Amino acid sequence: MTVPVFPFTALVGADELTTALLLSAISPEIGGVLVRGEKGTAKSTAVRALAAVLPEQHVATDCRFGCDPQRTDDCPDGPHTGPATTRPARLVELPVGATEDRVVGSLDLRRALGDGEAAYQPGLLAEAHRGILYVDEVNLLHDHLVDVLLDAAAMGRNTVERDGVSISHPARITLVGTMNPEEGELRPQLLDRFGLTVHIAASRDPRERAEVVRRRLDSDADPAGFAARYATSEAELTQRLAAAREAVREVVLDERALRTIARVCAGFDVDGMRADIVTARTASAHAAWYGRDHVTREDIRAAALLSLPHRRRRAPFDAPGLDEDLLDRLLDEEPEEDPPGGGEPDPDDSSEETSEGGADGDGEDRTGPPGQDGAHDPQPSPQQERTEQPSQSTTEHGEGELEEPAEPQPGSRPSPVGTAEAQTPYRARRLELTGVGAGPSGRRSPALTPRGRTVGIHPAGQEPAGSPVHLTATLRASAARRATTSGAARVTGDDLRHAVTRGREANLVLLAVDASGSMAARKRMSEVKTAVLSLLLDAYQRRDRVGLVTFRGHGAEVVLPPTSSIDAAAARLADLPHGGRTPLAEGLSEVARVVARERVRDRSQRALVVLVTDGRATAGRDALERARRIADQWGQAATVSESVVVDCESGRFRMGLAAELAHRMGAEHIPLEQVAASGLVEIVTERTTQRRSAA
């Protein structure tokens, strides 16, 4: 017995989410919905509930793609002459590990190799035609698959040109992706491809939270009974949705509304024209949903709040969002009227004629307060700037000498610590590990990956999941089998051979930073922060994971657990403190624990440790000896792939402690004056390349 899904009309505190989903269902040409939010906010529940209220569909029984019998002109299986049937709208879920063949469809290898027939095997896009394609954790999906999904959602078709297959079939899907920003962001280019975006967070209203819990418990206790209580409202919603789908084709989007949409998009300085098109389609769907036959100011405002916030995010560190005050000013700004007779305004006519009202004077604004009157500022609202934190003053004695803060006495108040502000991040050169790994696909170090250049053939039966078929090796295996056995000249499943492909992998880059008083005195923390942000930006582009461990005072702290979310990383780094003594041994131990823990989570992902220190150890008993003992065992640890020690010691007289530490660890030693702040993340550990440069 199928358990009823949670009713769509029973959702509490998710008005913006439900509105976006309904508008995308009314007009799939909008391009889908991206739902961003923290865990436990009913993102998946809402998507599954939407599928249950979509109107039933008439489908042709002889069509592989589930086409409407009335529309056969664009279907490769048409024209459909067989009987038609009715089915519920489909909800197809795309797993994160899906391959491109499974998504778009591919050559049916069994029929091609066995029967010699180049037959097309439909994929998930074909299954989701006229329904919902749901991608949970879309930010963890490979970029090229996200591009494929968004192309299909925008164009309404899926075109396959590969492996001897040439086919184009309808794929009018409502694409819905959900993601938790803490687990990594989508690139701005991919964000722009989503039609609408919604950021959802748990309510802070105790009464609303209590109602959410009450309904969830009631549904879990009696799913059928709970669904029956909302059966009437669900049926009414289905009827209203079907009516809106028909009415949206007749909604009038007049010239005044178009100019208002263009003014809003230009005022927010969004790139390209996709924002204007999506906003126009969303406004029309919003008008149809509320039973209007023309687009009003309210429709444009509601559409802009859903279609523009993510398109203002141009760089990875930009925060998504929309200034609603600016939006209201743009909506209320008086448009320029065309001169009598239509066409372009006469350049010699300097007079301006204005009319009262916004995009439509009949539309009452129920989505927010009206903006204040006044001239429109063509510049977008300034980005929020980080406030500079006060830094602790330090005293230098002589040249290169430093007096570290004294240990606090029992009962005394601890001395304050300082903070440093990072500068503008810079472009980082790629950092590569030596050798060939086998980690998750990325854009950094060489590795054996499911996609890339063919470099060999997997032994029969030992190929990993997702590896491509090696056609030439398959035919050779078939020929060798037929030479020793009798039978038809055909390829069987046992003859299949798979290719070994080499591409690039993503790595874990763990930065271990000495945040003691000596680093503060030499103003290293600002440079280190800038380097970390630059490395995060580079990791964002290359799909790496980055972590940060700092050590100061009497211990070490994982300031930034390994993550791919640069937004979370930038926020955590903003107030990184510094000061106190140098617990080098504790810092090394914490780094080893982090790498070992991440190794358990993913044994295939290689790690690179970048240790930024002057080699001093001043905290605790036998501080330097303890650090040396850990360093001596460092090279024997199988958890650390490679290490680099960046020597921050400066001044006329140097003790060479960092160089000795690097030697004991078996790590690369690089003086800070050779890498500086602008070169901190430009450490290339490819030793063969370095030897060639030295020669």
TAQUIKA-V329982 format. One record per helix or strand of 2 or more residues. SS is the DSSP state (2 for helix, 1 for strand). FROM is the first residue (numbers start at 1). TO is the last residue. If there is no record, write none. Layout:
# TAQUIKA-V329982
ss->SS from->FROM to->TO
ss->SS from->FROM to->TO
This chain:
# TAQUIKA-V329982
ss->2 from->8 to->10
ss->2 from->15 to->26
ss->2 from->28 to->30
ss->1 from->33 to->37
ss->2 from->43 to->53
ss->1 from->57 to->60
ss->1 from->84 to->87
ss->1 from->91 to->93
ss->2 from->100 to->104
ss->1 from->106 to->107
ss->2 from->109 to->115
ss->1 from->120 to->121
ss->2 from->124 to->127
ss->1 from->132 to->136
ss->2 from->138 to->140
ss->2 from->143 to->155
ss->1 from->157 to->162
ss->1 from->165 to->170
ss->1 from->174 to->179
ss->2 from->181 to->183
ss->2 from->188 to->193
ss->1 from->196 to->200
ss->2 from->206 to->221
ss->2 from->223 to->229
ss->2 from->231 to->250
ss->2 from->255 to->267
ss->2 from->274 to->289
ss->2 from->297 to->307
ss->2 from->309 to->312
ss->2 from->324 to->332
ss->1 from->396 to->397
ss->1 from->401 to->402
ss->1 from->418 to->419
ss->1 from->441 to->457
ss->2 from->471 to->484
ss->2 from->493 to->495
ss->1 from->498 to->505
ss->1 from->508 to->514
ss->2 from->517 to->521
ss->2 from->524 to->542
ss->1 from->545 to->552
ss->1 from->555 to->563
ss->2 from->566 to->573
ss->1 from->577 to->578
ss->2 from->584 to->601
ss->1 from->607 to->613
ss->2 from->623 to->634
ss->1 from->642 to->647
ss->2 from->657 to->665
ss->1 from->668 to->671
ss->2 from->672 to->675
ss->2 from->687 to->694
